[in-house]
Amino acid sequence: MKTPKELKALKEKMQALQAGDFNVEAENSKIVKCWERLNCGKEECPAYGKLRCWSIAGTSCHGEVQGQFAHKLGDCRKCTVYKESCGDDIGELIEVFNQMAKDIRFNLDERVRSGEETAEKNRFSELQDLVAGIAHETRNPLHSIGMATSFLKRKYKDEVMIKFLTIIEDEVRKLTDLTSIFLNFSHPTPFNIESCRINSIVQSAINDFADQAKHQNVSIIFQKDENIPKFSSDIARIMDCVSNLLENALEASTEDNAIIVRTKNNDGMVMISVQDNGPGISSAERDKIFKPFYTTKIHGPGLGLAIVERSVKELKGTVEVDSLPDKGSMFTILLPTQSPNVQRKTTSPLR
């Protein structure tokens, strides 16, 4: 009995898959385009313009949005598009093979992505421990220097001596503040999930920067959505994130500029955005700005945006930046209105 050419071709693809070529796809000359066969004009459907709608999640079949392909595949097998695309048992065997190859590619990609995320988490954890150790070792000598300086200022009244001791005190204060930032980065405070009114939190953060904005002659405009319901989250973490973004926006702003802060109820998520008219961020810098210790500023350790990204992720949200050189930047935080399932971490004991 002569073997059909479709089976021969399928056998070759299976051998290629077995040999490690995971990008194989068996040809199917009978494939049907669902939007043409069903006369569907829903261009917003994720399957519009694509083949094999049964393997695409969230399609707009039967007047409603469908779920993941694995959940809807049973119904798809009854559909005219799938039946005509298969044609016969050999055609269905081809499509089953193609779906299997697609699943293998997806699982391999997920494994690689998971391994990269695990490695990144391990590196981040090691960095936190290193920073914590340095901060603790630095804090004790700084305290001693500060105490000795205060003693000398009380004991000696020489004008030149007082001037130099005051400089030492100021520098010690700056370094002490820096160690506090390092400690907050390495051992953040435990989560405190409570009822939040987002507009009140954002307004409080804006109020904290009112004097600085006035001094720079920069306006902070708050465009708030009054229809955002109360939701459960960590007020202190959100406040810290907004404050970091406002601080960066003010540093990027020049006289007579305006910073626009917005809140919005966005399909079960709360959106907070901070937009400035500063110099913007290049595409090369956008890939680095959330990394610890990366900064384009003259002052600061470069931890502000790293802390923002970590806090937002731990609250099960996302943070994005939209920026072009000389066009300003807009940072957008999206937080779930449902109580985030976060681990209530405890701070490590001081060493």
C-alpha positions as CSV (number, residue, x, y, z in Angstrom):
1,M,0.0,0.0,0.0
2,K,1.4,3.4,-1.0
3,T,1.9,5.8,1.9
4,P,0.2,9.2,1.3
5,K,2.7,12.1,0.7
6,E,1.2,14.0,3.6
7,L,2.2,11.1,6.0
8,K,5.7,11.0,4.5
9,A,6.0,14.8,5.0
10,L,4.7,14.4,8.6
11,K,7.1,11.6,9.3
12,E,10.0,13.9,8.2
13,K,8.8,16.6,10.5
14,M,8.5,14.2,13.4
15,Q,12.1,13.0,12.8
16,A,13.3,16.7,12.7
17,L,11.5,17.3,16.0
18,Q,13.1,14.2,17.5
19,A,16.5,15.5,16.3
20,G,16.0,18.7,18.2
21,D,14.4,21.1,15.6
22,F,11.6,22.6,17.8
23,N,10.6,25.1,15.1
24,V,9.1,22.5,12.8
25,E,5.6,22.8,11.4
26,A,3.9,20.3,9.2
27,E,2.4,21.8,6.1
28,N,-1.4,21.8,5.8
29,S,-2.8,22.8,2.4
30,K,-6.4,22.6,3.7
31,I,-5.9,25.3,6.4
32,V,-8.9,27.6,6.7
33,K,-8.9,31.3,7.6
34,C,-11.5,31.7,10.3
35,W,-12.4,35.3,9.7
36,E,-13.0,34.5,6.0
37,R,-14.9,31.3,6.6
38,L,-17.2,32.8,9.2
39,N,-17.4,36.2,7.6
40,C,-16.1,37.8,10.8
41,G,-15.0,41.4,10.8
42,K,-13.8,41.6,14.5
43,E,-10.4,42.9,13.8
44,E,-9.8,43.2,17.6
45,C,-9.9,39.4,17.9
46,P,-6.4,38.0,18.6
47,A,-7.0,35.4,15.8
48,Y,-7.9,37.9,13.1
49,G,-5.4,37.7,10.3
50,K,-3.8,34.6,11.8
51,L,-4.1,30.8,11.2
52,R,-5.1,28.1,13.6
53,C,-7.5,30.1,15.7
54,W,-8.1,27.0,18.0
55,S,-4.6,27.5,19.4
56,I,-5.0,31.2,20.2
57,A,-6.4,32.3,23.6
58,G,-9.1,34.9,24.1
59,T,-10.7,34.6,20.6
60,S,-14.1,36.2,20.0
61,C,-16.0,33.1,19.0
62,H,-19.8,32.7,19.3
63,G,-20.3,36.3,20.5
64,E,-18.1,36.1,23.6
65,V,-14.4,36.0,24.5
66,Q,-13.1,32.5,24.9
67,G,-10.5,31.3,27.4
68,Q,-7.1,29.6,27.0
69,F,-6.7,27.4,24.0
70,A,-6.3,24.3,26.2
71,H,-9.7,25.0,27.7
72,K,-11.5,25.8,24.5
73,L,-9.9,23.2,22.2
74,G,-12.7,20.7,22.8
75,D,-15.3,23.1,21.5
76,C,-13.0,24.1,18.6
77,R,-12.9,20.5,17.4
78,K,-16.7,20.8,16.7
79,C,-16.2,24.1,14.8
80,T,-16.5,24.2,11.0
81,V,-13.1,26.0,10.7
82,Y,-11.3,23.2,12.6
83,K,-13.1,20.4,10.7
84,E,-12.4,21.9,7.3
85,S,-8.8,22.7,8.2
86,C,-8.2,19.0,9.1
87,G,-10.3,17.5,6.3
88,D,-9.7,13.9,7.3
89,D,-7.8,11.8,9.9
90,I,-4.4,12.6,8.3
91,G,-5.2,16.3,8.4
92,E,-6.1,16.1,12.1
93,L,-3.0,14.2,12.8
94,I,-1.0,17.0,11.2
95,E,-2.7,19.6,13.3
96,V,-2.2,17.6,16.5
97,F,1.5,17.3,15.7
98,N,1.7,21.1,15.0
99,Q,0.0,21.8,18.4
100,M,2.4,19.4,20.1
101,A,5.4,21.1,18.6
102,K,4.1,24.5,19.6
103,D,3.5,23.2,23.2
104,I,7.1,21.9,23.3
105,R,8.5,25.3,22.2
106,F,6.4,27.1,24.8
107,N,7.5,24.8,27.6
108,L,11.1,25.2,26.6
109,D,10.9,28.9,26.5
110,E,9.2,28.9,29.9
111,R,11.9,26.8,31.3
112,V,14.6,29.1,30.0
113,R,12.7,32.2,31.3
114,S,12.2,30.6,34.7
115,G,15.9,29.8,34.9
116,E,16.9,33.3,34.0
117,E,14.4,34.7,36.6
118,T,15.8,32.4,39.3
119,A,19.4,33.4,38.5
120,E,18.4,37.1,38.6
121,K,16.7,36.6,41.9
122,N,19.8,34.9,43.3
123,R,22.0,37.7,42.1
124,F,19.7,40.3,43.6
125,S,19.6,38.5,46.9
126,E,23.4,38.3,47.0
127,L,23.6,42.0,46.2
128,Q,21.2,42.8,49.0
129,D,23.3,40.9,51.5
130,L,26.5,42.7,50.3
131,V,24.8,46.1,50.6
132,A,23.5,45.3,54.1
133,G,26.9,44.2,55.3
134,I,28.6,47.4,54.0
135,A,25.8,49.6,55.5
136,H,26.1,48.0,58.9
137,E,29.9,48.2,59.0
138,T,29.7,51.8,57.9
139,R,27.0,53.0,60.3
140,N,28.9,52.3,63.5
141,P,32.1,54.4,62.6
142,L,29.8,57.2,61.3
143,H,28.1,57.3,64.6
144,S,31.4,57.5,66.5
145,I,32.6,60.3,64.2
146,G,29.4,62.2,64.7
147,M,29.6,61.8,68.5
148,A,33.3,62.9,68.6
149,T,32.5,65.9,66.3
150,S,29.7,67.1,68.6
151,F,32.0,66.8,71.6
152,L,34.7,68.9,70.0
153,K,32.2,71.5,69.0
154,R,31.0,71.9,72.6
155,K,34.6,71.9,73.9
156,Y,36.3,74.2,71.4
157,K,34.9,77.6,70.4
158,D,37.5,78.6,67.9
159,E,35.7,79.9,64.8
160,V,37.8,78.0,62.2
161,M,37.5,74.8,64.3
162,I,33.7,75.2,64.5
163,K,33.6,75.7,60.7
164,F,35.5,72.6,59.9
165,L,33.6,70.5,62.5
166,T,30.3,71.7,61.0
167,I,31.5,70.5,57.6
168,I,32.3,67.1,59.1
169,E,28.8,66.9,60.8
170,D,27.1,67.7,57.5
171,E,29.0,65.0,55.6
172,V,28.4,62.5,58.3
173,R,24.7,63.3,58.1
174,K,24.7,62.7,54.3
175,L,26.5,59.4,54.7
176,T,24.2,58.3,57.5
177,D,21.2,59.0,55.2
178,L,22.9,57.0,52.5
179,T,23.4,54.0,54.8
180,S,19.6,54.2,55.7
181,I,18.8,54.0,51.9
182,F,21.1,51.0,51.6
183,L,19.4,49.3,54.6
184,N,16.0,50.0,53.2
185,F,17.0,48.5,49.9
186,S,18.6,45.4,51.5
187,H,16.0,44.8,54.2
188,P,12.7,46.5,53.4
189,T,10.1,46.9,56.1
190,P,7.5,44.2,56.5
191,F,4.3,44.5,54.5
192,N,1.3,46.2,56.1
193,I,-1.8,45.6,54.0
194,E,-4.6,47.9,54.9
195,S,-7.5,49.9,53.3
196,C,-6.1,52.5,50.8
197,R,-7.5,55.7,49.3
198,I,-5.1,56.2,46.4
199,N,-5.9,59.9,45.8
200,S,-5.1,60.7,49.5
201,I,-1.8,58.8,49.3
202,V,-0.7,60.5,46.1
203,Q,-1.8,63.9,47.5
204,S,0.3,63.4,50.6
205,A,3.3,62.6,48.5
206,I,2.7,65.7,46.4
207,N,2.4,67.8,49.6
208,D,5.8,66.6,50.7
209,F,7.4,68.0,47.6
210,A,5.4,71.3,47.5
211,D,8.2,73.4,48.9
212,Q,10.9,72.0,46.7
213,A,8.6,72.4,43.6
214,K,7.9,76.0,44.6
215,H,11.6,76.7,45.1
216,Q,12.3,75.4,41.6
217,N,9.3,77.2,40.2
218,V,7.9,73.9,38.9
219,S,4.1,73.2,39.0
220,I,2.8,69.8,40.1
221,I,-0.6,69.2,38.6
222,F,-2.8,66.4,40.1
223,Q,-5.4,65.0,37.7
224,K,-7.2,62.5,39.9
225,D,-10.0,60.0,39.1
226,E,-12.6,60.5,41.8
227,N,-14.2,57.1,41.0
228,I,-11.4,54.9,42.3
229,P,-12.7,52.7,45.1
230,K,-10.9,51.9,48.3
231,F,-8.7,48.8,48.0
232,S,-6.3,46.9,50.2
233,S,-2.5,47.4,49.7
234,D,0.5,48.8,51.5
235,I,0.2,52.6,52.0
236,A,3.8,53.1,53.0
237,R,5.1,51.2,49.9
238,I,2.9,53.1,47.5
239,M,3.8,56.4,49.2
240,D,7.5,55.6,48.8
241,C,7.1,54.7,45.2
242,V,5.2,57.9,44.3
243,S,7.8,59.9,46.3
244,N,10.7,58.4,44.4
245,L,9.0,59.2,41.0
246,L,8.2,62.7,42.1
247,E,11.8,63.3,43.2
248,N,13.1,62.1,39.9
249,A,10.6,64.2,38.0
250,L,11.6,67.3,39.9
251,E,15.3,66.7,39.3
252,A,14.6,66.3,35.6
253,S,12.5,69.5,35.5
254,T,13.7,73.1,34.8
255,E,12.1,76.4,35.8
256,D,8.5,76.9,34.6
257,N,8.1,73.2,33.8
258,A,5.0,71.3,35.0
259,I,4.8,67.7,36.4
260,I,1.5,66.0,35.8
261,V,0.4,63.3,38.2
262,R,-2.6,61.2,37.3
263,T,-4.7,58.5,38.9
264,K,-7.2,56.3,37.1
265,N,-9.5,53.3,37.7
266,N,-8.3,51.0,34.9
267,D,-10.3,47.7,34.6
268,G,-9.7,46.3,38.0
269,M,-6.3,48.0,38.4
270,V,-5.3,51.4,39.9
271,M,-3.1,53.5,37.6
272,I,-0.7,56.1,39.0
273,S,1.4,58.1,36.5
274,V,4.0,60.8,36.9
275,Q,4.9,62.8,33.8
276,D,7.7,65.4,33.4
277,N,9.0,67.6,30.6
278,G,12.6,66.9,31.3
279,P,15.4,65.6,28.9
280,G,13.9,62.2,28.6
281,I,15.6,58.8,28.6
282,S,17.4,57.2,25.7
283,S,16.4,53.7,24.6
284,A,19.8,52.4,25.8
285,E,19.2,53.9,29.3
286,R,15.6,52.6,29.5
287,D,16.9,49.0,29.7
288,K,19.1,49.9,32.7
289,I,17.2,52.5,34.8
290,F,15.5,49.9,37.1
291,K,18.8,48.1,37.8
292,P,20.3,48.8,41.3
293,F,23.0,51.5,41.4
294,Y,22.5,52.6,37.8
295,T,22.0,56.4,37.7
296,T,22.4,59.3,35.3
297,K,22.2,61.8,38.2
298,I,25.0,63.6,39.9
299,H,23.8,62.7,43.4
300,G,22.2,59.6,44.8
301,P,23.1,55.9,44.8
302,G,20.8,54.9,42.0
303,L,18.4,52.8,44.1
304,G,15.2,54.8,43.8
305,L,13.8,53.1,40.7
306,A,15.1,49.7,41.7
307,I,13.1,50.1,45.0
308,V,10.0,51.2,43.1
309,E,10.1,48.3,40.7
310,R,10.7,45.8,43.6
311,S,7.9,47.2,45.7
312,V,5.4,47.3,42.8
313,K,6.2,43.7,41.8
314,E,5.8,42.5,45.4
315,L,2.4,44.2,45.4
316,K,1.6,42.2,42.3
317,G,1.6,45.3,40.0
318,T,3.7,46.6,37.2
319,V,5.7,49.7,36.5
320,E,6.6,51.0,33.0
321,V,8.3,54.0,31.5
322,D,7.4,55.9,28.3
323,S,10.2,58.3,27.3
324,L,12.0,59.9,24.4
325,P,15.0,62.1,24.5
326,D,14.0,65.8,24.8
327,K,10.4,64.8,25.2
328,G,10.2,64.1,28.9
329,S,9.3,60.8,30.7
330,M,6.2,59.2,32.1
331,F,6.4,56.5,34.7
332,T,3.2,54.5,35.2
333,I,2.4,52.2,38.1
334,L,-0.5,49.7,37.9
335,L,-1.7,48.0,41.1
336,P,-4.4,45.4,41.6
337,T,-7.5,46.5,43.5
338,Q,-7.8,43.0,44.9
339,S,-5.7,42.5,48.0
340,P,-2.2,41.3,46.8
341,N,-1.1,37.9,48.0
342,V,2.2,39.0,49.4
343,Q,4.6,37.4,51.8
344,R,4.9,39.5,54.9
345,K,8.6,39.5,55.2
346,T,10.4,40.3,58.4
347,T,13.5,42.3,58.5
348,S,16.7,40.5,59.2
349,P,18.4,41.1,62.6
350,L,21.2,43.7,62.5
351,R,24.6,42.2,62.4
